[in-house]
């Protein structure tokens, strides 16, 4: 168990796991956390709320990345050395 997860109740831990799996596009992670959440008695509505929150977060990040890429290609901003992963 992760240190931070030890500070949350098991149902919350699984809901966070579900949201992280959706945001991170990890199908095996989602399947695992979904099964655990159901086993713990998490409601379908709670699971749906976690999924919707993750989708909103993921969508925001996707939109910002799309806009950034378009600005870069249009020459609207110069490459940021601090953003260079190399």
HTML snippet that shows the backbone in 3Dmol.js (N, CA, C, O; Angstrom):
<script src="https://3Dmol.org/build/3Dmol-min.js"></script>
<div id="view" style="width:600px;height:400px;position:relative"></div>
<script>
const pdb = `
ATOM      1  N   UNK A   1       0.847  -1.179   0.000  1.00  0.00           N
ATOM      2  CA  UNK A   1       0.000   0.000   0.000  1.00  0.00           C
ATOM      3  C   UNK A   1       0.889   1.237   0.000  1.00  0.00           C
ATOM      4  O   UNK A   1       1.888   1.293   0.717  1.00  0.00           O
ATOM      5  N   UNK A   2       0.529   2.205  -0.789  1.00  0.00           N
ATOM      6  CA  UNK A   2       1.275   3.446  -0.845  1.00  0.00           C
ATOM      7  C   UNK A   2       1.066   4.240   0.435  1.00  0.00           C
ATOM      8  O   UNK A   2       0.028   4.115   1.085  1.00  0.00           O
ATOM      9  N   UNK A   3       2.034   5.044   0.792  1.00  0.00           N
ATOM     10  CA  UNK A   3       1.959   5.822   2.031  1.00  0.00           C
ATOM     11  C   UNK A   3       0.723   6.709   2.049  1.00  0.00           C
ATOM     12  O   UNK A   3      -0.004   6.722   3.042  1.00  0.00           O
ATOM     13  N   UNK A   4       0.468   7.450   0.976  1.00  0.00           N
ATOM     14  CA  UNK A   4      -0.690   8.340   0.941  1.00  0.00           C
ATOM     15  C   UNK A   4      -1.995   7.550   1.006  1.00  0.00           C
ATOM     16  O   UNK A   4      -2.955   7.993   1.637  1.00  0.00           O
ATOM     17  N   UNK A   5      -2.038   6.408   0.374  1.00  0.00           N
ATOM     18  CA  UNK A   5      -3.254   5.594   0.397  1.00  0.00           C
ATOM     19  C   UNK A   5      -3.568   5.140   1.818  1.00  0.00           C
ATOM     20  O   UNK A   5      -4.734   4.951   2.165  1.00  0.00           O
ATOM     21  N   UNK A   6      -2.549   4.965   2.630  1.00  0.00           N
ATOM     22  CA  UNK A   6      -2.765   4.540   4.012  1.00  0.00           C
ATOM     23  C   UNK A   6      -3.500   5.607   4.810  1.00  0.00           C
ATOM     24  O   UNK A   6      -4.079   5.307   5.854  1.00  0.00           O
ATOM     25  N   UNK A   7      -3.484   6.841   4.336  1.00  0.00           N
ATOM     26  CA  UNK A   7      -4.142   7.940   5.032  1.00  0.00           C
ATOM     27  C   UNK A   7      -5.585   8.135   4.578  1.00  0.00           C
ATOM     28  O   UNK A   7      -6.290   8.993   5.109  1.00  0.00           O
ATOM     29  N   UNK A   8      -6.026   7.352   3.609  1.00  0.00           N
ATOM     30  CA  UNK A   8      -7.400   7.437   3.104  1.00  0.00           C
ATOM     31  C   UNK A   8      -8.125   6.137   3.414  1.00  0.00           C
ATOM     32  O   UNK A   8      -7.505   5.086   3.579  1.00  0.00           O
ATOM     33  N   UNK A   9      -9.448   6.225   3.491  1.00  0.00           N
ATOM     34  CA  UNK A   9     -10.207   4.994   3.671  1.00  0.00           C
ATOM     35  C   UNK A   9     -10.158   4.189   2.366  1.00  0.00           C
ATOM     36  O   UNK A   9      -9.930   4.767   1.303  1.00  0.00           O
ATOM     37  N   UNK A  10     -10.366   2.876   2.424  1.00  0.00           N
ATOM     38  CA  UNK A  10     -10.229   2.024   1.238  1.00  0.00           C
ATOM     39  C   UNK A  10     -11.118   2.434   0.058  1.00  0.00           C
ATOM     40  O   UNK A  10     -10.684   2.351  -1.091  1.00  0.00           O
ATOM     41  N   UNK A  11     -12.340   2.870   0.318  1.00  0.00           N
ATOM     42  CA  UNK A  11     -13.231   3.268  -0.781  1.00  0.00           C
ATOM     43  C   UNK A  11     -12.682   4.491  -1.505  1.00  0.00           C
ATOM     44  O   UNK A  11     -12.681   4.543  -2.735  1.00  0.00           O
ATOM     45  N   UNK A  12     -12.217   5.468  -0.744  1.00  0.00           N
ATOM     46  CA  UNK A  12     -11.642   6.669  -1.358  1.00  0.00           C
ATOM     47  C   UNK A  12     -10.399   6.316  -2.157  1.00  0.00           C
ATOM     48  O   UNK A  12     -10.189   6.839  -3.252  1.00  0.00           O
ATOM     49  N   UNK A  13      -9.577   5.430  -1.610  1.00  0.00           N
ATOM     50  CA  UNK A  13      -8.375   4.993  -2.316  1.00  0.00           C
ATOM     51  C   UNK A  13      -8.729   4.399  -3.674  1.00  0.00           C
ATOM     52  O   UNK A  13      -8.069   4.701  -4.668  1.00  0.00           O
ATOM     53  N   UNK A  14      -9.756   3.565  -3.730  1.00  0.00           N
ATOM     54  CA  UNK A  14     -10.138   2.945  -5.001  1.00  0.00           C
ATOM     55  C   UNK A  14     -10.746   3.961  -5.967  1.00  0.00           C
ATOM     56  O   UNK A  14     -10.534   3.867  -7.176  1.00  0.00           O
ATOM     57  N   UNK A  15     -11.500   4.931  -5.447  1.00  0.00           N
ATOM     58  CA  UNK A  15     -12.047   5.975  -6.323  1.00  0.00           C
ATOM     59  C   UNK A  15     -10.928   6.824  -6.917  1.00  0.00           C
ATOM     60  O   UNK A  15     -10.984   7.191  -8.091  1.00  0.00           O
ATOM     61  N   UNK A  16      -9.924   7.133  -6.122  1.00  0.00           N
ATOM     62  CA  UNK A  16      -8.763   7.860  -6.638  1.00  0.00           C
ATOM     63  C   UNK A  16      -8.049   7.007  -7.678  1.00  0.00           C
ATOM     64  O   UNK A  16      -7.620   7.516  -8.713  1.00  0.00           O
ATOM     65  N   UNK A  17      -7.920   5.709  -7.407  1.00  0.00           N
ATOM     66  CA  UNK A  17      -7.297   4.803  -8.374  1.00  0.00           C
ATOM     67  C   UNK A  17      -8.056   4.750  -9.683  1.00  0.00           C
ATOM     68  O   UNK A  17      -7.452   4.722 -10.755  1.00  0.00           O
ATOM     69  N   UNK A  18      -9.374   4.736  -9.604  1.00  0.00           N
ATOM     70  CA  UNK A  18     -10.206   4.740 -10.815  1.00  0.00           C
ATOM     71  C   UNK A  18      -9.977   6.022 -11.601  1.00  0.00           C
ATOM     72  O   UNK A  18      -9.766   5.981 -12.813  1.00  0.00           O
ATOM     73  N   UNK A  19     -10.017   7.155 -10.918  1.00  0.00           N
ATOM     74  CA  UNK A  19      -9.819   8.437 -11.602  1.00  0.00           C
ATOM     75  C   UNK A  19      -8.430   8.518 -12.224  1.00  0.00           C
ATOM     76  O   UNK A  19      -8.283   8.982 -13.354  1.00  0.00           O
ATOM     77  N   UNK A  20      -7.416   8.073 -11.499  1.00  0.00           N
ATOM     78  CA  UNK A  20      -6.056   8.096 -12.034  1.00  0.00           C
ATOM     79  C   UNK A  20      -5.924   7.182 -13.244  1.00  0.00           C
ATOM     80  O   UNK A  20      -5.245   7.525 -14.212  1.00  0.00           O
ATOM     81  N   UNK A  21      -6.565   6.030 -13.193  1.00  0.00           N
ATOM     82  CA  UNK A  21      -6.508   5.092 -14.318  1.00  0.00           C
ATOM     83  C   UNK A  21      -7.145   5.689 -15.564  1.00  0.00           C
ATOM     84  O   UNK A  21      -6.610   5.553 -16.664  1.00  0.00           O
ATOM     85  N   UNK A  22      -8.280   6.346 -15.395  1.00  0.00           N
ATOM     86  CA  UNK A  22      -8.947   6.973 -16.542  1.00  0.00           C
ATOM     87  C   UNK A  22      -8.083   8.102 -17.092  1.00  0.00           C
ATOM     88  O   UNK A  22      -7.863   8.181 -18.301  1.00  0.00           O
ATOM     89  N   UNK A  23      -7.593   8.971 -16.217  1.00  0.00           N
ATOM     90  CA  UNK A  23      -6.771  10.096 -16.662  1.00  0.00           C
ATOM     91  C   UNK A  23      -5.481   9.616 -17.316  1.00  0.00           C
ATOM     92  O   UNK A  23      -4.973  10.250 -18.241  1.00  0.00           O
ATOM     93  N   UNK A  24      -4.949   8.486 -16.828  1.00  0.00           N
ATOM     94  CA  UNK A  24      -3.698   7.956 -17.353  1.00  0.00           C
ATOM     95  C   UNK A  24      -3.850   6.940 -18.462  1.00  0.00           C
ATOM     96  O   UNK A  24      -2.861   6.369 -18.920  1.00  0.00           O
ATOM     97  N   UNK A  25      -5.074   6.708 -18.900  1.00  0.00           N
ATOM     98  CA  UNK A  25      -5.348   5.769 -20.001  1.00  0.00           C
ATOM     99  C   UNK A  25      -4.848   4.358 -19.686  1.00  0.00           C
ATOM    100  O   UNK A  25      -4.336   3.674 -20.572  1.00  0.00           O
ATOM    101  N   UNK A  26      -4.991   3.920 -18.443  1.00  0.00           N
ATOM    102  CA  UNK A  26      -4.484   2.605 -18.045  1.00  0.00           C
ATOM    103  C   UNK A  26      -5.649   1.637 -17.834  1.00  0.00           C
ATOM    104  O   UNK A  26      -6.276   1.633 -16.775  1.00  0.00           O
ATOM    105  N   UNK A  27      -5.930   0.825 -18.840  1.00  0.00           N
ATOM    106  CA  UNK A  27      -7.049  -0.108 -18.761  1.00  0.00           C
ATOM    107  C   UNK A  27      -6.864  -1.172 -17.681  1.00  0.00           C
ATOM    108  O   UNK A  27      -7.810  -1.439 -16.941  1.00  0.00           O
ATOM    109  N   UNK A  28      -5.681  -1.795 -17.558  1.00  0.00           N
ATOM    110  CA  UNK A  28      -5.525  -2.785 -16.481  1.00  0.00           C
ATOM    111  C   UNK A  28      -5.683  -2.146 -15.097  1.00  0.00           C
ATOM    112  O   UNK A  28      -6.230  -2.762 -14.182  1.00  0.00           O
ATOM    113  N   UNK A  29      -5.206  -0.917 -14.954  1.00  0.00           N
ATOM    114  CA  UNK A  29      -5.353  -0.209 -13.672  1.00  0.00           C
ATOM    115  C   UNK A  29      -6.827   0.031 -13.377  1.00  0.00           C
ATOM    116  O   UNK A  29      -7.282  -0.178 -12.252  1.00  0.00           O
ATOM    117  N   UNK A  30      -7.576   0.471 -14.394  1.00  0.00           N
ATOM    118  CA  UNK A  30      -9.003   0.720 -14.201  1.00  0.00           C
ATOM    119  C   UNK A  30      -9.707  -0.568 -13.791  1.00  0.00           C
ATOM    120  O   UNK A  30     -10.495  -0.577 -12.846  1.00  0.00           O
ATOM    121  N   UNK A  31      -9.423  -1.654 -14.503  1.00  0.00           N
ATOM    122  CA  UNK A  31     -10.079  -2.930 -14.203  1.00  0.00           C
ATOM    123  C   UNK A  31      -9.807  -3.348 -12.761  1.00  0.00           C
ATOM    124  O   UNK A  31     -10.715  -3.793 -12.059  1.00  0.00           O
ATOM    125  N   UNK A  32      -8.571  -3.205 -12.325  1.00  0.00           N
ATOM    126  CA  UNK A  32      -8.221  -3.579 -10.951  1.00  0.00           C
ATOM    127  C   UNK A  32      -8.972  -2.714  -9.946  1.00  0.00           C
ATOM    128  O   UNK A  32      -9.627  -3.242  -9.048  1.00  0.00           O
ATOM    129  N   UNK A  33      -8.884  -1.392 -10.085  1.00  0.00           N
ATOM    130  CA  UNK A  33      -9.507  -0.491  -9.110  1.00  0.00           C
ATOM    131  C   UNK A  33     -11.030  -0.576  -9.158  1.00  0.00           C
ATOM    132  O   UNK A  33     -11.694  -0.408  -8.135  1.00  0.00           O
ATOM    133  N   UNK A  34     -11.581  -0.833 -10.334  1.00  0.00           N
ATOM    134  CA  UNK A  34     -13.034  -1.006 -10.453  1.00  0.00           C
ATOM    135  C   UNK A  34     -13.483  -2.235  -9.659  1.00  0.00           C
ATOM    136  O   UNK A  34     -14.434  -2.169  -8.880  1.00  0.00           O
ATOM    137  N   UNK A  35     -12.788  -3.355  -9.867  1.00  0.00           N
ATOM    138  CA  UNK A  35     -13.132  -4.587  -9.133  1.00  0.00           C
ATOM    139  C   UNK A  35     -13.037  -4.375  -7.623  1.00  0.00           C
ATOM    140  O   UNK A  35     -13.913  -4.797  -6.869  1.00  0.00           O
ATOM    141  N   UNK A  36     -11.965  -3.718  -7.197  1.00  0.00           N
ATOM    142  CA  UNK A  36     -11.786  -3.469  -5.767  1.00  0.00           C
ATOM    143  C   UNK A  36     -12.875  -2.550  -5.225  1.00  0.00           C
ATOM    144  O   UNK A  36     -13.390  -2.774  -4.130  1.00  0.00           O
ATOM    145  N   UNK A  37     -13.223  -1.522  -5.985  1.00  0.00           N
ATOM    146  CA  UNK A  37     -14.266  -0.593  -5.545  1.00  0.00           C
ATOM    147  C   UNK A  37     -15.600  -1.316  -5.390  1.00  0.00           C
ATOM    148  O   UNK A  37     -16.303  -1.127  -4.397  1.00  0.00           O
ATOM    149  N   UNK A  38     -15.943  -2.137  -6.366  1.00  0.00           N
ATOM    150  CA  UNK A  38     -17.199  -2.898  -6.296  1.00  0.00           C
ATOM    151  C   UNK A  38     -17.164  -3.836  -5.091  1.00  0.00           C
ATOM    152  O   UNK A  38     -18.149  -3.952  -4.361  1.00  0.00           O
ATOM    153  N   UNK A  39     -16.040  -4.498  -4.887  1.00  0.00           N
ATOM    154  CA  UNK A  39     -15.895  -5.412  -3.746  1.00  0.00           C
ATOM    155  C   UNK A  39     -16.101  -4.678  -2.417  1.00  0.00           C
ATOM    156  O   UNK A  39     -16.640  -5.241  -1.464  1.00  0.00           O
ATOM    157  N   UNK A  40     -15.669  -3.431  -2.367  1.00  0.00           N
ATOM    158  CA  UNK A  40     -15.793  -2.635  -1.141  1.00  0.00           C
ATOM    159  C   UNK A  40     -17.160  -1.977  -0.984  1.00  0.00           C
ATOM    160  O   UNK A  40     -17.433  -1.340   0.033  1.00  0.00           O
ATOM    161  N   UNK A  41     -18.017  -2.131  -1.993  1.00  0.00           N
ATOM    162  CA  UNK A  41     -19.356  -1.565  -1.893  1.00  0.00           C
ATOM    163  C   UNK A  41     -19.501  -0.139  -2.390  1.00  0.00           C
ATOM    164  O   UNK A  41     -20.474   0.537  -2.056  1.00  0.00           O
ATOM    165  N   UNK A  42     -18.550   0.327  -3.179  1.00  0.00           N
ATOM    166  CA  UNK A  42     -18.654   1.669  -3.756  1.00  0.00           C
ATOM    167  C   UNK A  42     -19.809   1.660  -4.752  1.00  0.00           C
ATOM    168  O   UNK A  42     -19.940   0.728  -5.545  1.00  0.00           O
ATOM    169  N   UNK A  43     -20.635   2.683  -4.713  1.00  0.00           N
ATOM    170  CA  UNK A  43     -21.811   2.722  -5.587  1.00  0.00           C
ATOM    171  C   UNK A  43     -21.429   3.056  -7.026  1.00  0.00           C
ATOM    172  O   UNK A  43     -20.388   3.659  -7.289  1.00  0.00           O
ATOM    173  N   UNK A  44     -22.288   2.653  -7.939  1.00  0.00           N
ATOM    174  CA  UNK A  44     -22.093   2.968  -9.356  1.00  0.00           C
ATOM    175  C   UNK A  44     -22.026   4.479  -9.545  1.00  0.00           C
ATOM    176  O   UNK A  44     -21.239   4.971 -10.354  1.00  0.00           O
ATOM    177  N   UNK A  45     -22.844   5.211  -8.803  1.00  0.00           N
ATOM    178  CA  UNK A  45     -22.858   6.674  -8.916  1.00  0.00           C
ATOM    179  C   UNK A  45     -21.524   7.283  -8.477  1.00  0.00           C
ATOM    180  O   UNK A  45     -21.042   8.232  -9.095  1.00  0.00           O
ATOM    181  N   UNK A  46     -20.932   6.742  -7.421  1.00  0.00           N
ATOM    182  CA  UNK A  46     -19.629   7.241  -6.965  1.00  0.00           C
ATOM    183  C   UNK A  46     -18.545   6.944  -7.997  1.00  0.00           C
ATOM    184  O   UNK A  46     -17.677   7.779  -8.253  1.00  0.00           O
ATOM    185  N   UNK A  47     -18.599   5.756  -8.584  1.00  0.00           N
ATOM    186  CA  UNK A  47     -17.624   5.388  -9.613  1.00  0.00           C
ATOM    187  C   UNK A  47     -17.799   6.287 -10.831  1.00  0.00           C
ATOM    188  O   UNK A  47     -16.816   6.766 -11.395  1.00  0.00           O
ATOM    189  N   UNK A  48     -19.041   6.518 -11.237  1.00  0.00           N
ATOM    190  CA  UNK A  48     -19.295   7.398 -12.378  1.00  0.00           C
ATOM    191  C   UNK A  48     -18.776   8.803 -12.114  1.00  0.00           C
ATOM    192  O   UNK A  48     -18.230   9.437 -13.016  1.00  0.00           O
ATOM    193  N   UNK A  49     -18.937   9.298 -10.897  1.00  0.00           N
ATOM    194  CA  UNK A  49     -18.444  10.633 -10.551  1.00  0.00           C
ATOM    195  C   UNK A  49     -16.923  10.695 -10.673  1.00  0.00           C
ATOM    196  O   UNK A  49     -16.383  11.681 -11.173  1.00  0.00           O
ATOM    197  N   UNK A  50     -16.231   9.651 -10.222  1.00  0.00           N
ATOM    198  CA  UNK A  50     -14.772   9.610 -10.330  1.00  0.00           C
ATOM    199  C   UNK A  50     -14.337   9.592 -11.791  1.00  0.00           C
ATOM    200  O   UNK A  50     -13.381  10.270 -12.168  1.00  0.00           O
ATOM    201  N   UNK A  51     -15.042   8.814 -12.610  1.00  0.00           N
ATOM    202  CA  UNK A  51     -14.721   8.736 -14.039  1.00  0.00           C
ATOM    203  C   UNK A  51     -14.954  10.086 -14.712  1.00  0.00           C
ATOM    204  O   UNK A  51     -14.122  10.532 -15.503  1.00  0.00           O
ATOM    205  N   UNK A  52     -16.067  10.735 -14.410  1.00  0.00           N
ATOM    206  CA  UNK A  52     -16.366  12.036 -15.024  1.00  0.00           C
ATOM    207  C   UNK A  52     -15.349  13.094 -14.617  1.00  0.00           C
ATOM    208  O   UNK A  52     -14.938  13.910 -15.442  1.00  0.00           O
ATOM    209  N   UNK A  53     -14.945  13.085 -13.365  1.00  0.00           N
ATOM    210  CA  UNK A  53     -13.926  14.031 -12.914  1.00  0.00           C
ATOM    211  C   UNK A  53     -12.619  13.800 -13.668  1.00  0.00           C
ATOM    212  O   UNK A  53     -11.987  14.753 -14.124  1.00  0.00           O
ATOM    213  N   UNK A  54     -12.218  12.546 -13.800  1.00  0.00           N
ATOM    214  CA  UNK A  54     -10.985  12.217 -14.519  1.00  0.00           C
ATOM    215  C   UNK A  54     -11.078  12.627 -15.981  1.00  0.00           C
ATOM    216  O   UNK A  54     -10.109  13.137 -16.545  1.00  0.00           O
ATOM    217  N   UNK A  55     -12.218  12.413 -16.591  1.00  0.00           N
ATOM    218  CA  UNK A  55     -12.394  12.803 -17.993  1.00  0.00           C
ATOM    219  C   UNK A  55     -12.276  14.311 -18.153  1.00  0.00           C
ATOM    220  O   UNK A  55     -11.694  14.786 -19.128  1.00  0.00           O
ATOM    221  N   UNK A  56     -12.820  15.063 -17.211  1.00  0.00           N
ATOM    222  CA  UNK A  56     -12.733  16.523 -17.275  1.00  0.00           C
ATOM    223  C   UNK A  56     -11.281  16.981 -17.141  1.00  0.00           C
ATOM    224  O   UNK A  56     -10.832  17.860 -17.877  1.00  0.00           O
ATOM    225  N   UNK A  57     -10.556  16.389 -16.209  1.00  0.00           N
ATOM    226  CA  UNK A  57      -9.152  16.745 -16.015  1.00  0.00           C
ATOM    227  C   UNK A  57      -8.343  16.368 -17.247  1.00  0.00           C
ATOM    228  O   UNK A  57      -7.549  17.165 -17.745  1.00  0.00           O
ATOM    229  N   UNK A  58      -8.546  15.162 -17.730  1.00  0.00           N
ATOM    230  CA  UNK A  58      -7.819  14.693 -18.913  1.00  0.00           C
ATOM    231  C   UNK A  58      -8.134  15.567 -20.117  1.00  0.00           C
ATOM    232  O   UNK A  58      -7.234  15.920 -20.880  1.00  0.00           O
ATOM    233  N   UNK A  59      -9.401  15.917 -20.294  1.00  0.00           N
ATOM    234  CA  UNK A  59      -9.804  16.748 -21.425  1.00  0.00           C
ATOM    235  C   UNK A  59      -9.166  18.117 -21.385  1.00  0.00           C
ATOM    236  O   UNK A  59      -8.771  18.651 -22.421  1.00  0.00           O
ATOM    237  N   UNK A  60      -9.062  18.685 -20.206  1.00  0.00           N
ATOM    238  CA  UNK A  60      -8.432  19.997 -20.061  1.00  0.00           C
ATOM    239  C   UNK A  60      -6.964  19.922 -20.463  1.00  0.00           C
ATOM    240  O   UNK A  60      -6.471  20.779 -21.197  1.00  0.00           O
ATOM    241  N   UNK A  61      -6.279  18.911 -19.987  1.00  0.00           N
ATOM    242  CA  UNK A  61      -4.874  18.735 -20.349  1.00  0.00           C
ATOM    243  C   UNK A  61      -4.693  18.516 -21.836  1.00  0.00           C
ATOM    244  O   UNK A  61      -3.769  19.063 -22.439  1.00  0.00           O
ATOM    245  N   UNK A  62      -5.566  17.718 -22.435  1.00  0.00           N
ATOM    246  CA  UNK A  62      -5.497  17.467 -23.877  1.00  0.00           C
ATOM    247  C   UNK A  62      -5.693  18.757 -24.661  1.00  0.00           C
ATOM    248  O   UNK A  62      -4.966  19.023 -25.618  1.00  0.00           O
ATOM    249  N   UNK A  63      -6.676  19.558 -24.257  1.00  0.00           N
ATOM    250  CA  UNK A  63      -6.935  20.825 -24.953  1.00  0.00           C
ATOM    251  C   UNK A  63      -5.738  21.760 -24.856  1.00  0.00           C
ATOM    252  O   UNK A  63      -5.335  22.366 -25.848  1.00  0.00           O
ATOM    253  N   UNK A  64      -5.172  21.875 -23.664  1.00  0.00           N
ATOM    254  CA  UNK A  64      -4.023  22.768 -23.482  1.00  0.00           C
ATOM    255  C   UNK A  64      -2.830  22.295 -24.309  1.00  0.00           C
ATOM    256  O   UNK A  64      -2.119  23.115 -24.889  1.00  0.00           O
ATOM    257  N   UNK A  65      -2.608  20.999 -24.368  1.00  0.00           N
ATOM    258  CA  UNK A  65      -1.504  20.479 -25.172  1.00  0.00           C
ATOM    259  C   UNK A  65      -1.738  20.742 -26.650  1.00  0.00           C
ATOM    260  O   UNK A  65      -0.811  21.120 -27.367  1.00  0.00           O
ATOM    261  N   UNK A  66      -2.968  20.547 -27.112  1.00  0.00           N
ATOM    262  CA  UNK A  66      -3.299  20.829 -28.511  1.00  0.00           C
ATOM    263  C   UNK A  66      -3.020  22.286 -28.847  1.00  0.00           C
ATOM    264  O   UNK A  66      -2.423  22.589 -29.880  1.00  0.00           O
ATOM    265  N   UNK A  67      -3.455  23.189 -27.969  1.00  0.00           N
ATOM    266  CA  UNK A  67      -3.240  24.620 -28.197  1.00  0.00           C
ATOM    267  C   UNK A  67      -1.749  24.954 -28.193  1.00  0.00           C
ATOM    268  O   UNK A  67      -1.287  25.740 -29.020  1.00  0.00           O
ATOM    269  N   UNK A  68      -1.007  24.366 -27.278  1.00  0.00           N
ATOM    270  CA  UNK A  68       0.432  24.590 -27.207  1.00  0.00           C
ATOM    271  C   UNK A  68       1.116  24.133 -28.495  1.00  0.00           C
ATOM    272  O   UNK A  68       1.948  24.850 -29.052  1.00  0.00           O
ATOM    273  N   UNK A  69       0.762  22.945 -28.960  1.00  0.00           N
ATOM    274  CA  UNK A  69       1.359  22.420 -30.194  1.00  0.00           C
ATOM    275  C   UNK A  69       1.049  23.327 -31.378  1.00  0.00           C
ATOM    276  O   UNK A  69       1.919  23.582 -32.211  1.00  0.00           O
ATOM    277  N   UNK A  70      -0.178  23.812 -31.457  1.00  0.00           N
ATOM    278  CA  UNK A  70      -0.552  24.693 -32.568  1.00  0.00           C
ATOM    279  C   UNK A  70       0.229  26.008 -32.501  1.00  0.00           C
ATOM    280  O   UNK A  70       0.668  26.510 -33.536  1.00  0.00           O
ATOM    281  N   UNK A  71       0.408  26.571 -31.311  1.00  0.00           N
ATOM    282  CA  UNK A  71       1.192  27.807 -31.167  1.00  0.00           C
ATOM    283  C   UNK A  71       2.639  27.564 -31.575  1.00  0.00           C
ATOM    284  O   UNK A  71       3.245  28.398 -32.248  1.00  0.00           O
ATOM    285  N   UNK A  72       3.188  26.437 -31.174  1.00  0.00           N
ATOM    286  CA  UNK A  72       4.568  26.118 -31.529  1.00  0.00           C
ATOM    287  C   UNK A  72       4.726  26.026 -33.042  1.00  0.00           C
ATOM    288  O   UNK A  72       5.675  26.571 -33.607  1.00  0.00           O
ATOM    289  N   UNK A  73       3.801  25.340 -33.692  1.00  0.00           N
ATOM    290  CA  UNK A  73       3.889  25.168 -35.143  1.00  0.00           C
ATOM    291  C   UNK A  73       3.682  26.478 -35.876  1.00  0.00           C
ATOM    292  O   UNK A  73       4.230  26.672 -36.961  1.00  0.00           O
ATOM    293  N   UNK A  74       2.900  27.380 -35.302  1.00  0.00           N
ATOM    294  CA  UNK A  74       2.627  28.671 -35.935  1.00  0.00           C
ATOM    295  C   UNK A  74       3.731  29.680 -35.636  1.00  0.00           C
ATOM    296  O   UNK A  74       3.721  30.789 -36.172  1.00  0.00           O
ATOM    297  N   UNK A  75       4.677  29.304 -34.787  1.00  0.00           N
ATOM    298  CA  UNK A  75       5.752  30.216 -34.439  1.00  0.00           C
ATOM    299  C   UNK A  75       5.328  31.294 -33.460  1.00  0.00           C
ATOM    300  O   UNK A  75       6.035  32.287 -33.288  1.00  0.00           O
ATOM    301  N   UNK A  76       4.176  31.111 -32.813  1.00  0.00           N
ATOM    302  CA  UNK A  76       3.667  32.117 -31.879  1.00  0.00           C
ATOM    303  C   UNK A  76       4.508  32.187 -30.612  1.00  0.00           C
ATOM    304  O   UNK A  76       4.544  33.224 -29.949  1.00  0.00           O
ATOM    305  N   UNK A  77       5.175  31.110 -30.274  1.00  0.00           N
ATOM    306  CA  UNK A  77       6.061  31.149 -29.111  1.00  0.00           C
ATOM    307  C   UNK A  77       7.316  30.363 -29.438  1.00  0.00           C
ATOM    308  O   UNK A  77       7.279  29.386 -30.186  1.00  0.00           O
ATOM    309  N   UNK A  78       8.414  30.800 -28.874  1.00  0.00           N
ATOM    310  CA  UNK A  78       9.674  30.117 -29.117  1.00  0.00           C
ATOM    311  C   UNK A  78       9.785  28.924 -28.184  1.00  0.00           C
ATOM    312  O   UNK A  78       9.206  28.933 -27.098  1.00  0.00           O
ATOM    313  N   UNK A  79      10.519  27.899 -28.589  1.00  0.00           N
ATOM    314  CA  UNK A  79      10.679  26.737 -27.716  1.00  0.00           C
ATOM    315  C   UNK A  79      11.202  27.156 -26.350  1.00  0.00           C
ATOM    316  O   UNK A  79      12.098  27.994 -26.242  1.00  0.00           O
ATOM    317  N   UNK A  80      10.641  26.572 -25.331  1.00  0.00           N
ATOM    318  CA  UNK A  80      11.015  26.865 -23.956  1.00  0.00           C
ATOM    319  C   UNK A  80      12.042  25.833 -23.522  1.00  0.00           C
ATOM    320  O   UNK A  80      11.722  24.650 -23.407  1.00  0.00           O
ATOM    321  N   UNK A  81      13.277  26.271 -23.280  1.00  0.00           N
ATOM    322  CA  UNK A  81      14.347  25.351 -22.914  1.00  0.00           C
ATOM    323  C   UNK A  81      13.997  24.552 -21.662  1.00  0.00           C
ATOM    324  O   UNK A  81      14.349  23.377 -21.557  1.00  0.00           O
ATOM    325  N   UNK A  82      13.301  25.188 -20.708  1.00  0.00           N
ATOM    326  CA  UNK A  82      12.967  24.477 -19.475  1.00  0.00           C
ATOM    327  C   UNK A  82      11.946  23.373 -19.712  1.00  0.00           C
ATOM    328  O   UNK A  82      11.829  22.457 -18.898  1.00  0.00           O
ATOM    329  N   UNK A  83      11.202  23.446 -20.820  1.00  0.00           N
ATOM    330  CA  UNK A  83      10.220  22.408 -21.131  1.00  0.00           C
ATOM    331  C   UNK A  83      10.840  21.280 -21.946  1.00  0.00           C
ATOM    332  O   UNK A  83      10.178  20.281 -22.227  1.00  0.00           O
ATOM    333  N   UNK A  84      12.126  21.435 -22.332  1.00  0.00           N
ATOM    334  CA  UNK A  84      12.815  20.439 -23.146  1.00  0.00           C
ATOM    335  C   UNK A  84      13.218  19.259 -22.269  1.00  0.00           C
ATOM    336  O   UNK A  84      14.010  19.421 -21.340  1.00  0.00           O
ATOM    337  N   UNK A  85      12.678  18.062 -22.557  1.00  0.00           N
ATOM    338  CA  UNK A  85      12.969  16.904 -21.708  1.00  0.00           C
ATOM    339  C   UNK A  85      14.365  16.334 -21.900  1.00  0.00           C
ATOM    340  O   UNK A  85      14.749  15.423 -21.166  1.00  0.00           O
ATOM    341  N   UNK A  86      15.144  16.837 -22.861  1.00  0.00           N
ATOM    342  CA  UNK A  86      16.474  16.263 -23.108  1.00  0.00           C
ATOM    343  C   UNK A  86      17.559  16.960 -22.351  1.00  0.00           C
ATOM    344  O   UNK A  86      18.727  16.587 -22.460  1.00  0.00           O
TER     345      UNK A  86
END
`;
const viewer = $3Dmol.createViewer("view");
viewer.addModel(pdb, "pdb");
viewer.setStyle({}, {cartoon: {color: "spectrum"}});
viewer.zoomTo();
viewer.render();
</script>
